[in-house]
Amino acid sequence: MDINTIVLVLTLLSGVALFLYGMSVMGDGLKQMAGNKLELILYKLTNTPLKGLLLGAAVTAVIQSSSATTVMVVGFVNSGMMKAAQAIGIIMGANIGTSITGWILCLSYIDGQQGIAQLLSTATISAIVAILGIIFRTFLKKDVYRQLGNIMLGFAILMIGMQTMSGAVAPLKDSPAFVSMLTSFTNPVLGIVFGIALTAVLQSASAAVGVLQALSVTGAIVFQSAYPMIMGIGIGAACPVLLSAMGTNKYGKRTALVYLINDVFAMILGTTLFYSVNAFVHFDFYSMTMSPFSVALLNTVYRAAAMIILLPFVKGIEKIVTLLVPGKDEDDDEDDDFELLEERFLSYPAIAINQCHRSIVMMAKSCLKNLSRAFTLYGDFSDKLYKKVQNREKKVDKYEDKIGAYLIQLTGKEMTEIQSKEVSEYLHCIGDFERTGDHAYHIAHIGKDMSEKGIRFSSVAEHELSILESATKDIMDLTIDAFENQDMDTAKHVEPLKDLISILCDELKMRHVQRLRDGICSLDQGIYYSELLNNLERIADHCSNVAVCLLEMATSDYDSHAYLSQYRREKTGEYATYFKEYDEKYGI
């Protein structure tokens, strides 16, 4: 290998490096400007395959990477946010959206000859955009301007990288060996294999198409060789997506496989239909010399046509990936809930926070379910039911650890003021919800001890407890509902009910003491009765903590004591109204 060849290869690789870096910078800037809204739209508005295709194409056109869109979707499906059928439409759209990069790259081939035309040359456009980008990035303080500066700088670097690649390969047009190599790709199999290999190495379909556009400048690429390479590039783009699915559940793996299946079917359709028709019609453009513009057009037309043809077969594709990655569809693994907290979502705080919210609601509802089970155990003990309570309590503990660790990781990410407030609120609330689960388990354990010792409460005591149990379930329901819907009106109901439960507990303790004096109840019954009341009162306290946290965060008032004092002093206000309502409902 002579020195000229080494310099050429190094120049080409440096152009590829600049291209990839510029595309990454530009894509990141676009994502930051969107404020994570694109990702939220992506998984919320995809109830039909056609909507999924359109949204997938739009989001990919913005973030400039079909792989990034698909990796994001793999995370959605893996976490249960999205069904596989929804994901298929988005992935098809991502296949189309990624072709927009080829058109952007066409700007790098605008040549200004002289005079005013020079202002439209690639060098001039890149220079102006780069200067504006560095001004926005360095001197303007607002985040939106700095992000716009990043987009401009990324675009300029991408253009320079493309020019560098084109300049490196331009001398090769006079090389017989190079022309002979590209001519060999007129064999569809060799062209497809080259496209797959090139994309697998670059880990980007957009970069591979960019290289193909750069090679087209030599005039050595004709449609006959470009077409199979474009088909191979589509298949090769599945490599980073398949790698991203490692470690995901069966749903995530199926979704990643959709990307590969789509492009394999597209290639089968493309080769079968095109070459069959060409055998009879003999297309005039078959031997046409390709330019960067015609490469971009071919890439877009091929991808759009293939995905539109495949769109009606979403259900069939879903069945194929289900057969390739078998497994029961029902959620028989209780740890599947933890898949909501996907590591990859940490790059998208809006989604990560939404997932934390869903996880906390699941944890709170698990605590409520355990509480309902525990109430039955001291009246009608069942070892099977007790073990269910025990196992669910372990799961609640896992929830707290997992959610807490995830939220701490999230605090290190760049977030808006509202997002930071939400994370702070969730960190406050998870501990209180988990403690309600602990008290539910303590109640279940009381039931176990009473069963083993043959102790039962008197009918009067059981009646009183049933009223208090209803009030405790009610306050748990109110708290979970307020948290789930961020409903401040509901949150205001919690504190009056908590105070009533506290009063009821004191009243029931006094009544039980009187029954002990009258010889109606025994000392052992009294001990367990008192423990039950203490656990119920503590559950109400933790519900109050959550409700107060919600109200504080909503008003940016972080003085809990002052809030509670003021709220309770309003004897003629909301507090008094709600307290009276609950006093009548749970009167003993």
N, C-alpha and C positions, 0 to 999 in steps of 0.2 A: 504494500500500500504506500503510494507516494505522498509527499507532504501536502500536495493540493487536495488530494482525496480526504486526508485527515482534517484539513481546514474546512472543507465543504461539509463534512459530517458534523463537526463541532458547531459550525454556524447554523446548520439545520436544527440540531438539537437545542441550541440556545434560543432559536426562534420558537420552537415548540414549547420550551420552558416559559418564555415570556408570554406566549399565547395562553397557556394554561393558567399562569399566575394572574394575568389580566382578566381572564374570564372569571376566576375565583373572586377577585377583588370587586369586579363589577356586579357579580351575582350577590355577594354579601351586602354590598351597598344597597342594591335594590330590595333585598329582603328586609334590611333595617328600616328603609324608608316606608315599606309596607306595614311595619309595626306588627308583624306576625298575623296580620289580618288575612293574608292569602292562605296561610295554613289552616286558619279557623274556617274560612269559607270552604276550603277543600274537603273537609270531612263533615261539614254541616249541610252542604247543598248538593249532595250527590245521590239522591234517591232514585234516579233513573240512569241507565247506561249512557244515554245521550248527554245528559247534564254532566255526568262524570267525564265524558270525552271532551266536552267543551271547556270545562273547568281545568281539567288536566292539561290541555293544550295552552290555556291562558296562563296558568301558574308557571308552567315550564318555560314559556316564552319570556316570562319576567325573570325567573331565577336562573335561566340559561343552562339548565341541566336536567335531562330526563332521568338520569340516575338519581339525582338528589330528590326529585319529586317522588320517584318510585320507592326509594329508601324510606322517605317520610311515610308513604302509604303503608309500607311493610310494618312500620312501627304502629300505625293506626290500627291495622288489622290484628297485629300481635297483642295489642292492649285491649281489644274488644270495642274500640271506638267506631269501627267500621266493619261491615261485612265484606266477604271476599267478592261478591257480585258487584258491590259499589266500587271496589278497588280496581276491578278489571277495566271498567270504563275510563277511570282516571289514568291508568297505565297506557291505555290506547291513546288517550289525548296527549300524554307526555311524549309518546312516540312522534306525534305530529308537531307538538310545540318546540321540540328540540331543533327542528329544521330552521327555525327563525335565525339561529346563529349564522348559518350559511349566508343568509341575505345581509346580515350585518357585516360579515367579512367581505362581501362584495364591494363595500365602501373603500376597502384598502387597495382596490384595483382601479380607482379613479385617477386618471392621469391628466394633469394640467400641462399644456404645451408651453404657452407663453401668454404674456399679457394678463387679462382678467381671468383667463381659464386656470392660471396657476393657483388662484385662490381656492379652487375646487379640488386641488390635488390631495392625495392621501396624506402626504407629508405636511401640508398646510393645515388640513383638518385636524390631524393628530396633534400638531403643535399647539393650535388654538385651544383644543379641548384639554390638553395636558396643563397649559398655563392657567386656564380657568379652574381646573380641578385643584391645582396646588394652592391657588388663591382662596378658594372656598374651604379647602381642608385646613389651611394654616391660619387664616386671618379672621374667618367668620366663626362666631361662638355657638350659634344655634346648632343643635344636633342635626336638624333636617338639612342645613347647608353643608355641614361637614360630611354627611352621608352622600349628598349630591356630588360633593368633591371627590369622594371615593369612587363613585360610579364613573365620573369623568376620567379619573386617573386610570381606572381599570380598563375603560374603553381605549384610551390612548396606548396603554401597554399592550393590549390585545392587537391593536392595529400595527404597532411596531413589530410585535412578534410575527404577525402575518407577513409583513414586508420582508422581515429577515428570512423567513422560510422561503418565500418566493425568490428572493435574491440568491439564496444558497443553491436552489435547484435550477435556476435559469440557465447556467452554463451547460447543464446536462442535456439540453435539447440537441446539442451537436455530438453527443456521445452515442455511438452505435450500440454499445452494451446496454446502456440505460434504456434506449428506445426499444431494444429487443426484449428486455425484461418486462416493460410495460405492455408490449404487444402480446406477450404470453398470457396476460390476464384476460385476453379475449376469450380464453377457455373459461366458461362460467364457473367450473369447480375451483380452478386456481384463483379466479377473481374473488370468489366468496371466501375462500380460505385466507387470502391476503387481507381482506377487509376485517375478518374476525380477529386475525393475529394483530393487525395494526391497532384496532380499538382495544383489545385486551391489554396491550402494552401501555397505551396512552390512558386507559381507564376513562375515556370520554368519547362519545360519538361525535360531538361537536368538533373536538380537536382532530379526530380522524378525517372528518369531512373537510376541515381546514387544510390538512396536509394534502388531501386529494385536490382541493382547489389550487393549492400552491403548485402541485405537480402538473396541473392542467396548463399552467403558464408556458410550459416547455412545448406544448403542441403535440406531445406524444401520446396523449390519452384521448381515445375515441369513445363514443357511446358504448360500443361493444364491450369494452373493458371497464368503463366507469359503472355501468349498470350492475354487474355482479358484485363489484366492490362495495357499492352502496348497500346492497342486500346483506353482505357480510358484516358491514359496519353495524347494522341494526342488531344482528345476533351478538356480536362482540360486546355491545354496550350492556348486555345482561351480566357480564362478569362482576362488576362492582356491586350490582344489586344482589346477586347470588351470595357474594361474600358477606354482605350486610345481614343476610338472613341466618347466618351461623349463630346458634345460641337462642334463636327465637322458638316459639311454640309451633305446632303443626300449621296453624292458620298463617303465621308469618312466613313460613317456608313455602306454603302454597302460593301466597301472594307474590313472593319473589320469583317463583317459577312461572307465573303468568307472563312476566316480561319476556322470558326466553321463549315460552310457547307462542306468544303473539308474533314474535319476529321469525320464528321457525315456520309458522304457518304462512306468514307474509312472504317469506322466501319461497316456499313451495308453490304458493299461488302465483308469485311473480315469475318464477321460472316456467311453470307449466303453461300459464296463459300467454305470457309474452312470447316465449320461444315457439309455442305451437302456432300462434297466429302469424308470427314472423316467417315461419316455414312456408306459408301459403301467400302472404301479402308482400313480404320483403320490404320492410319499412325503409323509407328513404334516409331517415336520420340514423340508421344503424351504424354507418361508418363515419358519422359526423365528428369532427374534431371538437372536443369539449373545452369550454372556457370556465372561469370561476362562476360566471352567472348561470351558465347552463348546468353546471354541477349542482348549484343551489336549487335550481328549478327541478332537476331530476330527483333530488333528495326529498323535496317537499311533495311533489306529485306522487312519488312511489309510496311514501309513508302515509299520506292522506288517503290515497286510494285503497291501500291494503287495510288500514284500520277501519275505514268506513264499510268495506266488504265484510270484515270480521265482526263488526258491532252487533249484528243480529244474533250472533252465536255465543253471546256471553255465557249463557247457561251451560252450553256444551263445553266451553273452555273451563268453566268452574268444575264440571264433572271430571274432566281429564286430570286437572291438578289434584283433585280429591283422590282419584285412583292412584296417581303417582306418589302422593304423600298421604297414605291411609291413616285412619284414626277415627275414633268415635267423635261425633259432632257435639254430643251433649257435654255440658260442663261438669265432668265428674272429678275434676281435680280442684280442690278448694284453694290451692295456691294460685290458680289462674287469675284470681282477682288482683294479685300483686303485679301482673303483667301491665296493669294500667300505668305503673310508674316506670315507663321506658326511659332508659338512659339517654337515648337519642333525642327525646323531647326536651331535654335540658337546654338545647340550643334554641328552642322556641318557647320562651317563658309563658306566653299566653296559653299555649296548649298544656304545658307542664302544670301550671296552676289549676287549669280546668280538671286535669287528671287527679291532682291532689284533692281537689274538692270532692270529686266523685268517690275517691277512696275513703275520705273521712266520713262521708255520708254512709258508705257501706259499713264502715267500722261502727258507727253510731247505731245503725239499724241492727247490727249483730249484737250489740250490747242490749238493745231493747228486746230482741228475741230471747236472749239469755235470761233477761229479767222475767219475762212472761213464763218461761219454763221453770225458773227457780221458784216462782210463787206457788206452783202446783206441788213442789217436792215436800214442803213441810206439812201438807195435808194428805197427799197421796204419793209417797215416795216410790220412785222407780230407778233401779240401778242403771238401766239403759239410758233413761233421760238424764240422769246425773252425769254420765260419761259424755253425753252430747254437750252439756253445759261446760264441762271441763275442757273438752276439745275446742269448743268455740272460744273459750276464754284464752286458750293458748294462741289461737288465731288472732284474736284482738290484740294481744301483746305483740305479735309479729307485725300487725298493721301499724301500731304506734312506732315501733323501731324503724320500719321501712319508710313510712311517711315522714317521720322526723328527720331521718338521714337524707331523704330526697329533698326536703325543704331546705335543709342546711346547704346542700349542694347548690340549690337554686339561688340562695342569697349571694353566691359568688358571681352570678350572671348579671349582665346589664339589663335592668328593668325600669319601667316607668314608675312614677311615684305611686300610682294606684296599685300596680302589681306588687310593689314592695309592701304596701299596706296589707294586701291580701295574704301574702306569705306570712307576715307578722301575726295576723289574725289566726291563721291556721296553726301556727306554732303554739299559740296560746290555747287553742281549743282542743287539740288532739289529746293532751294530757288529761283534761277534764272528762272527755268522752271515754278514754281508757279507764279512768277511775270508776265511772259508773259500771263498767264491765266487771271490775274487781269486786264491787259491792254486790252485784248480781251473783257472782260466784260464791261470795261469803254467805249470802242468803241460801243458796243451794246446799252449801256445806252444813248450815244450821239444820236444814231439812234432813240431811243424811244422819247427823248426830241424833236428832230427835227420833228418827226411825229406828236406829240401832238401840236406843234406850227405851223405846216404846212409849214415848211422850207425845201427847196431843194437847192442843189448846182447847179451852172450853168453847162452847158454841158462841157465847157472848164475845169472847176475845177474837174468835175467827171472823165474826161479823164486823167488828171494829176494824180488824186488819184488812178485810176486803174493801172497805171504804178507802182506807189509806193507800192500798195497792192501786185502786183506780185513779186516785189523785196522782200517784207517782208515775203511773203509765202515761197519764195525761201530760204531766210536765215534761216527760221524756219526748213524747210526740210533738209537743209544742216547740221544744228546743231543736229537735232534728229538723222540723219543718222550717223554722226560722233560719237555721243555718243553711239548709239545702237551697232555699229560695231567696236567701239574704233579705228576708222579710222583717223589717223593723217593727211593724205593727204587731206581728205575732210575738216577736222578742219581748215586747213590753208586757205581754201577758204572763211571762215566766216569773218575774219577781213577786207579784202578789200571790201567785199560787205557791211559790216556794215559802213565803212567810206563813201562809195558811197551813202548809204541811208541817212546818216547824211547830206551830201552835197545836196542831192535831197530835203530834208526837208527844208534846208535853202533857196534853190532856189525857191521852191514852195511858201514859206512864202512871199518872195519878190514879186513874181508874183501876189499873192493874194492882197498884199498891193496896187500894181499898179491897180488891178481891182477895189478895193475900191475907189481909187482916180478917176478912170474913171467912177464911178457910175454903173459899171456892176454888182457888188455884194454889198450886204448890210452888215452892221456892225454885225448883228446877224449871218449871214452866216460866216463871218470872224472869229468870236469867236469859232464856232464849227469846222471850218476848221483848225484853229490853234491847237485846242485840239486834233483833229484826228492826225495831223502831230506829235505832241508831244508824243502821245501814240505809234505810229508806230516807232518813233526814239528810244523810250525806249525799245521796244521789241527787236530791233536790238542790243541795248546795252547789254541786258541780254543774247542774243544769243552769243555775243562776249565773255561775261564772261565765259560761259560754254566752248566754244572752247579754250579759253586761258587756262582754268583749265585743260582740256584734254592734251594740249600740254605741260603744266608745269609738270603734273604728269608723262608724258611719258619720259621727259628729266630730271626729278628730279630737275628742276629749279623753285624755288618758288618766283622769282622776276618778277611780272607781268609787272611792268613799264619798266624794262630793256628789257624784251622780246619784248614788243610792240614797243618800241623805235627802237630797232635793226631791227625788221621786217619791219617797215615802212621806215627805212633809205635805205633798199635794193631796190632802185628805178629800178634797172635793173634785180632784182631777181624775185622770185615767186610772191611777193606782187604786183609788177608792172604789171606782166602778167595777174594776176587774176583781178586786178582793171580795166585794159583796157578792158578785156573781159566783165565785168559787165557794164562798162560805155557804151559800144556799145549796149549791150542788153537792158539796161534801159534808154537810152538817151531820153530826152524830147525835 
